[in-house]
């Protein structure tokens, strides 16, 4: 007999709201459906109402982790439209910041993965290791997250070379800690028993579902935008993609652990090789045209598409984050699994629902009405005005303002 088990939209394993509907026979999952749209922010529509420089700050807030990811991907798209090459120093700065963010993102997920399976020692270890990385981002840029560093044509602010020794010292301390963690993961029988063979995404399924990032590399696919479509300073740096064959949750954990070590290697080389000179090429005007930006986010290939009509505002901005392409693979990795293994399988692709959300139109429950983006914005604005009006009556806001002034 089949039963339905909902996971979410609010669930202790999910940091963001998303709804998964499991169809089960006993304890075995026979079907899964994902419902998105709970935290849609309308980024693409908002981008059309802002200048290109303002859009950089907007896309920085698509994801709470990937602020460098989306800003660099957007800048790559506009620079592709312009057919311009940014200064060499800017390329290295972008690479350094991007790899710091990758380390931060991977460590965040690894800690949460330990917490999800009740292994809170891993959670506490890894988040302790992550804290100096965030401190270093603040030391270099002024903020731990959403640092506002990138700009079309290069970077908004230069990095002080005198701060680089502190960065190298930080990653030097991190390296043995991550190696110890990698050894522990590979030697721990409890982790192996809990994660090996769980949520397997075969290489064939990985290809069929077009998955990207660590999800793909854990299934034996040697793909990485940094090597396949190199940008920033990656063509000048020696590093390796981490590819494992089994496609289970264990390999997804180990891939991210080993990728942190590669990121440390990249940072060391970038700091050693960074040239002096200009860090920003000024852009006077965006002509009519279109461009595509690619970026290897911590979760995989990020894509931004930009179309210009020659004005100061983009005519269209389209974002395809990696989670949008990885989430459908749950049909391959979750079906046939036990219910107890589904949540960790869902978490193993490190899904970012904030990056994924999108909406073109909405239907009423009985489908008698259909609303466009413009309709939804108008309805939201009217509701806000109604709430403000009601609050004004209840609390006599004019009188309160006088008292405060």
C-alpha positions as CSV (number, residue, x, y, z in Angstrom):
1,X,0.0,0.0,0.0
2,X,1.3,3.4,-0.9
3,X,1.4,6.4,1.4
4,X,2.4,10.1,1.0
5,X,5.0,11.7,3.3
6,X,5.6,15.4,3.0
7,X,9.1,16.9,3.8
8,X,8.8,20.6,4.2
9,X,8.3,23.3,3.3
10,X,9.5,23.8,6.9
11,X,11.8,21.0,8.1
12,X,14.7,20.9,10.6
13,X,17.0,19.6,7.9
14,X,16.2,22.4,5.5
15,X,17.7,25.8,6.1
16,X,15.3,27.2,3.5
17,X,11.6,26.4,2.8
18,X,11.0,23.8,0.1
19,X,8.4,21.0,-0.2
20,X,9.3,17.4,-1.2
21,X,6.4,14.9,-1.5
22,X,7.5,11.3,-1.1
23,X,5.4,8.4,-2.3
24,X,6.4,5.3,-0.2
25,X,5.6,1.7,0.0
26,X,6.4,0.7,3.6
27,X,9.8,2.4,4.2
28,X,10.8,2.5,0.5
29,X,10.5,5.6,-1.6
30,X,8.9,4.9,-5.0
31,X,8.4,8.5,-6.2
32,X,9.4,12.0,-5.2
33,X,8.2,15.4,-6.3
34,X,9.7,18.8,-5.5
35,X,7.6,22.0,-5.2
36,X,9.5,25.2,-5.4
37,X,8.4,28.9,-5.1
38,X,8.3,29.5,-1.4
39,X,10.9,32.3,-1.2
40,X,10.8,33.8,-4.6
41,X,12.5,37.2,-4.6
42,X,11.9,38.4,-8.2
43,X,15.6,39.1,-8.8
44,X,15.4,38.9,-12.6
45,X,12.5,41.4,-12.8
46,X,14.2,43.7,-10.3
47,X,17.4,43.6,-12.4
48,X,15.6,45.2,-15.3
49,X,14.8,48.2,-13.1
50,X,18.4,48.9,-12.0
51,X,21.6,50.1,-13.7
52,X,24.3,47.6,-14.5
53,X,26.3,48.7,-11.5
54,X,23.3,48.4,-9.2
55,X,22.6,44.9,-10.5
56,X,25.9,43.8,-9.2
57,X,24.8,44.5,-5.6
58,X,21.4,42.9,-6.3
59,X,22.7,39.6,-7.6
60,X,25.2,39.5,-4.7
61,X,22.1,38.9,-2.6
62,X,20.7,36.0,-4.5
63,X,22.3,33.6,-2.1
64,X,23.5,34.1,1.5
65,X,26.8,32.2,0.7
66,X,27.5,32.8,-3.0
67,X,27.9,36.6,-3.1
68,X,31.2,36.4,-5.1
69,X,29.7,33.6,-7.3
70,X,26.8,35.6,-8.6
71,X,28.5,38.9,-8.9
72,X,31.5,37.5,-10.8
73,X,29.1,35.4,-13.0
74,X,27.1,38.6,-13.9
75,X,30.3,40.6,-14.5
76,X,31.5,37.7,-16.8
77,X,28.3,38.0,-18.8
78,X,28.5,41.8,-19.2
79,X,32.2,41.5,-20.1
80,X,31.3,38.8,-22.6
81,X,28.8,41.2,-24.2
82,X,31.5,43.9,-24.3
83,X,34.2,41.5,-25.5
84,X,36.5,43.0,-22.9
85,X,39.4,41.6,-20.9
86,X,39.8,42.8,-17.4
87,X,43.2,43.8,-15.9
88,X,45.4,40.9,-14.8
89,X,45.5,42.0,-11.2
90,X,41.7,42.0,-11.1
91,X,41.7,38.4,-12.4
92,X,43.8,37.3,-9.5
93,X,41.8,39.2,-6.9
94,X,38.6,37.6,-8.2
95,X,40.2,34.2,-8.0
96,X,41.5,34.7,-4.5
97,X,38.1,35.9,-3.2
98,X,36.2,33.1,-5.1
99,X,38.3,30.4,-3.6
100,X,37.9,31.8,-0.1
101,X,34.2,31.7,-0.7
102,X,34.4,28.1,-1.9
103,X,36.3,27.0,1.2
104,X,33.7,28.8,3.4
105,X,30.8,27.2,1.5
106,X,32.2,23.7,1.5
107,X,33.1,23.9,5.3
108,X,29.6,25.2,6.0
109,X,28.0,22.2,4.2
110,X,30.4,19.6,5.7
111,X,29.6,20.8,9.2
112,X,25.9,20.7,8.5
113,X,26.2,17.2,7.0
114,X,27.8,16.0,10.3
115,X,24.9,17.6,12.2
116,X,22.3,16.0,9.9
117,X,23.5,12.5,10.7
118,X,24.0,13.2,14.4
119,X,27.8,13.5,14.2
120,X,28.0,16.8,16.0
121,X,31.7,16.4,16.6
122,X,32.3,17.0,12.9
123,X,29.8,19.9,13.0
124,X,31.8,21.6,15.8
125,X,35.2,20.9,14.3
126,X,34.4,22.1,10.8
127,X,32.6,25.3,11.8
128,X,35.5,26.1,14.1
129,X,37.8,25.7,11.1
130,X,35.5,27.9,9.0
131,X,35.5,30.9,11.3
132,X,39.1,32.1,10.5
133,X,38.2,31.9,6.8
134,X,35.2,34.3,7.3
135,X,37.4,36.5,9.5
136,X,40.0,36.6,6.6
137,X,37.3,37.7,4.1
138,X,36.4,40.5,6.5
139,X,40.1,41.4,6.9
140,X,40.6,41.6,3.1
141,X,37.4,43.2,2.0
142,X,35.7,44.8,5.1
143,X,32.9,42.2,5.4
144,X,32.5,38.5,6.0
145,X,29.8,38.2,3.4
146,X,28.3,40.5,0.7
147,X,31.6,42.4,0.5
148,X,30.7,44.4,-2.6
149,X,34.1,43.9,-4.2
150,X,33.3,43.1,-7.8
151,X,32.5,45.5,-10.6
152,X,32.1,45.2,-14.4
153,X,35.6,45.7,-15.7
154,X,37.5,44.4,-12.7
155,X,37.1,44.9,-8.9
156,X,35.7,47.9,-7.0
157,X,38.6,48.1,-4.6
158,X,42.2,46.8,-4.6
159,X,43.5,44.4,-2.1
160,X,46.5,45.4,0.1
161,X,49.5,43.2,-0.6
162,X,50.6,43.6,3.0
163,X,47.5,41.6,4.1
164,X,48.4,38.5,1.9
165,X,50.8,37.0,4.5
166,X,47.9,36.8,7.0
167,X,45.8,35.0,4.3
168,X,48.6,32.5,3.7
169,X,49.1,31.9,7.4
170,X,45.3,31.2,7.7
171,X,45.2,28.6,4.9
172,X,48.5,27.1,6.2
173,X,46.8,26.5,9.5
174,X,43.6,25.2,7.8
175,X,45.4,22.6,5.6
176,X,46.4,20.1,8.3
177,X,43.0,20.4,9.9
178,X,41.3,19.5,6.6
179,X,43.8,16.7,5.9
180,X,43.0,15.3,9.4
181,X,39.3,15.5,8.6
182,X,39.7,13.8,5.2
183,X,41.7,11.0,7.0
184,X,39.0,10.7,9.6
185,X,36.2,10.5,7.1
186,X,38.1,7.7,5.2
187,X,38.9,5.8,8.3
188,X,35.7,6.2,10.3
189,X,33.5,3.0,10.2
190,X,30.5,4.8,11.5
191,X,30.6,7.4,8.6
192,X,31.1,4.7,6.1
193,X,28.2,2.6,7.4
194,X,25.9,5.6,7.4
195,X,26.9,7.2,4.1
196,X,28.4,4.6,1.7
197,X,25.9,3.3,-0.8
198,X,23.3,5.8,0.3
199,X,21.6,8.1,-2.3
200,X,23.7,6.8,-5.2
201,X,23.6,8.9,-8.4
202,X,25.3,6.8,-11.1
203,X,27.5,8.3,-13.8
204,X,24.8,7.6,-16.4
205,X,22.1,9.3,-14.3
206,X,24.5,12.2,-13.6
207,X,24.8,12.6,-17.4
208,X,21.1,12.2,-18.0
209,X,20.1,14.8,-15.4
210,X,23.0,17.1,-16.5
211,X,24.1,17.6,-12.9
212,X,27.0,19.9,-12.1
213,X,29.7,20.7,-9.5
214,X,30.6,18.3,-6.7
215,X,27.4,16.4,-7.3
216,X,28.7,15.5,-10.8
217,X,32.3,15.0,-9.8
218,X,31.3,12.6,-7.0
219,X,29.6,10.5,-9.8
220,X,32.7,10.2,-11.9
221,X,32.2,13.2,-14.2
222,X,35.4,15.3,-14.7
223,X,33.7,18.6,-15.3
224,X,34.6,22.0,-13.9
225,X,34.0,25.4,-15.5
226,X,37.3,26.7,-14.1
227,X,39.1,24.2,-16.4
228,X,36.5,23.7,-19.2
229,X,35.8,27.4,-19.8
230,X,38.5,29.1,-17.8
231,X,38.0,32.6,-16.5
232,X,39.8,35.0,-14.1
233,X,43.3,33.7,-13.2
234,X,42.6,30.0,-13.4
235,X,44.4,29.5,-16.8
236,X,47.6,30.5,-15.0
237,X,47.3,28.3,-12.0
238,X,48.1,24.6,-11.5
239,X,45.4,22.6,-9.7
240,X,43.3,19.4,-10.1
241,X,39.7,18.6,-10.2
242,X,38.6,16.0,-7.6
243,X,36.6,13.2,-9.2
244,X,35.3,10.1,-7.3
245,X,33.4,7.2,-8.8
246,X,30.6,6.0,-6.5
247,X,28.0,8.8,-6.6
248,X,26.8,8.2,-3.0
249,X,26.6,10.6,-0.1
250,X,30.0,9.5,1.2
251,X,31.7,10.5,-2.1
252,X,29.9,13.8,-2.1
253,X,31.2,14.5,1.4
254,X,34.7,13.5,0.5
255,X,34.8,15.4,-2.8
256,X,34.1,18.7,-1.0
257,X,36.7,17.9,1.7
258,X,39.4,17.3,-0.9
259,X,38.3,20.4,-3.0
260,X,39.1,22.6,0.0
261,X,42.7,21.4,-0.2
262,X,42.7,22.3,-3.9
263,X,41.3,25.8,-3.1
264,X,44.2,26.3,-0.6
265,X,46.6,25.4,-3.4
266,X,45.0,27.9,-5.8
267,X,45.1,30.7,-3.2
268,X,48.8,30.1,-2.5
269,X,49.7,30.3,-6.2
270,X,47.4,33.3,-6.8
271,X,49.0,35.3,-4.0
272,X,52.5,34.4,-5.2
273,X,51.8,35.3,-8.8
274,X,49.5,38.3,-8.5
275,X,50.9,41.2,-10.5
276,X,50.7,44.9,-9.7
277,X,49.0,47.5,-11.9
278,X,45.5,48.5,-12.5
279,X,42.6,46.6,-11.0
280,X,39.7,48.2,-12.9
281,X,39.0,49.0,-16.5
282,X,36.4,51.8,-16.8
283,X,33.3,51.0,-18.8
284,X,31.6,54.1,-20.2
285,X,28.6,52.5,-22.0
286,X,27.0,49.1,-22.5
287,X,26.1,48.7,-26.2
288,X,23.2,46.7,-27.7
289,X,24.0,43.0,-27.5
290,X,23.9,39.9,-25.3
291,X,26.4,38.0,-23.2
292,X,26.7,34.8,-21.2
293,X,28.7,34.5,-18.0
294,X,29.9,31.1,-16.6
295,X,31.3,30.5,-13.1
296,X,32.1,27.4,-11.1
297,X,30.1,28.1,-7.9
298,X,30.7,25.9,-4.8
299,X,27.7,23.9,-5.9
300,X,28.6,23.8,-9.6
301,X,28.1,25.7,-12.9
302,X,26.4,29.0,-12.5
303,X,25.1,30.8,-15.6
304,X,24.0,34.4,-16.1
305,X,22.6,35.7,-19.3
306,X,22.4,39.5,-20.0
307,X,20.7,41.3,-22.9
308,X,21.3,45.0,-23.5
309,X,19.1,47.4,-25.5
310,X,21.8,50.2,-25.3
311,X,20.3,51.9,-22.2
312,X,21.8,52.1,-18.7
313,X,19.4,49.3,-17.7
314,X,19.6,45.6,-18.8
315,X,16.7,44.6,-20.9
316,X,16.9,41.0,-19.6
317,X,18.9,39.2,-16.9
318,X,18.5,35.5,-16.6
319,X,20.1,33.4,-13.8
320,X,20.5,29.6,-13.8
321,X,22.0,28.6,-10.5
322,X,23.5,25.1,-10.1
323,X,20.8,23.9,-7.6
324,X,18.2,24.4,-10.3
325,X,19.8,21.7,-12.4
326,X,20.9,19.4,-9.5
327,X,17.6,19.1,-7.7
328,X,15.8,17.1,-10.4
329,X,18.4,14.3,-9.9
330,X,16.6,13.4,-6.7
331,X,14.3,11.2,-9.0
332,X,17.4,9.0,-9.6
333,X,19.1,9.2,-6.2
334,X,16.1,9.0,-3.8
335,X,13.8,6.5,-5.5
336,X,14.5,3.0,-4.0
337,X,16.0,4.5,-0.9
338,X,14.7,4.1,2.7
339,X,12.7,7.1,4.1
340,X,15.4,7.6,6.7
341,X,18.1,8.1,4.0
342,X,16.1,10.6,1.9
343,X,16.8,13.7,3.9
344,X,20.6,13.3,3.9
345,X,20.4,12.4,0.2
346,X,18.5,15.7,-0.4
347,X,21.1,17.6,1.5
348,X,24.0,15.9,-0.2
349,X,23.8,18.1,-3.3
350,X,24.0,21.2,-1.0
351,X,20.8,22.6,-2.5
352,X,20.3,26.4,-2.4
353,X,16.6,27.1,-2.8
354,X,17.1,30.8,-2.6
355,X,19.3,30.6,-5.8
356,X,16.7,28.3,-7.4
357,X,13.5,30.1,-7.0
358,X,11.8,31.7,-10.0
359,X,8.2,32.5,-11.1
360,X,6.7,33.6,-14.4
361,X,3.0,33.4,-13.5
362,X,0.7,32.1,-10.8
363,X,-2.7,30.5,-10.9
364,X,-5.5,30.7,-8.4
365,X,-6.3,27.4,-6.6
366,X,-9.2,26.6,-9.0
367,X,-7.2,28.0,-12.0
368,X,-10.0,30.5,-12.7
369,X,-7.5,33.3,-12.6
370,X,-3.9,33.8,-13.8
371,X,-1.5,36.5,-12.6
372,X,1.7,37.7,-14.5
373,X,4.8,39.1,-12.8
374,X,3.4,42.6,-13.1
375,X,0.1,41.5,-11.6
376,X,1.8,39.9,-8.6
377,X,3.9,43.0,-8.0
378,X,0.8,45.2,-8.1
379,X,-1.1,42.9,-5.7
380,X,1.9,42.9,-3.3
381,X,2.2,46.6,-3.4
382,X,-1.6,47.1,-2.7
383,X,-1.4,44.6,0.2
384,X,1.5,46.6,1.7
385,X,-0.4,49.8,1.4
386,X,-3.5,48.2,3.0
387,X,-1.4,46.9,5.9
388,X,0.3,50.3,6.4
389,X,-3.1,52.0,6.3
390,X,-4.5,49.6,8.9
391,X,-1.4,50.0,11.2
392,X,-1.8,53.8,10.9
393,X,-5.4,53.6,12.2
394,X,-4.6,51.2,15.0
395,X,-1.5,52.9,16.3
396,X,-2.1,56.5,15.2
397,X,1.3,56.6,13.4
398,X,1.3,60.4,12.8
399,X,1.1,61.0,16.6
400,X,3.8,58.4,17.2
401,X,6.1,60.2,14.7
402,X,5.5,63.5,16.4
403,X,6.5,62.0,19.8
404,X,9.6,60.4,18.3
405,X,10.6,63.7,16.7
